[in-house]
Amino acid sequence: MILPTVASRALGIVSVVSTATNSPAVVPLSGTGVTLLLSGTPATLSFGNVTVGSSSSQTVTLTNTGTGSVTVSQATVAGAGFSISGLSLPLTLTAGQSANFIAIFAPTTAGSASGSVSVASTATNSPAVVSLLGTGVTLLLSANPSSTNFGNIVCEAAARCR
């Protein structure tokens, strides 16, 4: 078995010496080492403030940055309020090819939230991980002061003071 150490073409031979009249028998060898790398961009998504009960979405790009084909088999989302859409699996990306999916933050409670999307593939750096950050906020409207007393009002015309 030959294990490539660099992403390039390699040549070699195996020479088998024996008592045969055609000794040594020579077997030519060739192969190409490839890199299998997958990256998610951006590496961190910040959704900022998102109102509880609504949602915000952002695009993530998966790119095969290696020299061989990579097959994406699974995408796992962690963290309350986070989800993804638009990623049909399994997905094979050739060298330099990209695919997009949507990351969504839909908070159900107020407060900071963090999570991640972990993308499993045949790449040597699997899983590729994209960090997710967001804050669920509630919108409240209040009057200050909460009540106002205008006291006694004098009417100038009796017809308007009813």
Buried (B, 14 or more C-beta within 10 A) or exposed (E): EEEEEEBEEEEEEEEEEEEEEEEEEEEEEEEEBBBBBBBBBEEEBEBEEBBBEEBBBBEBEBBBBBBBBBBBEEBEBEBBBBBBEEBEEEBBBEBEEEBEBEBBBBBEEEEEBBBBBBBBBBBEBBBBBBBBBBBBBEEEEEEEEEEEEEEEEEEEEEEEEE
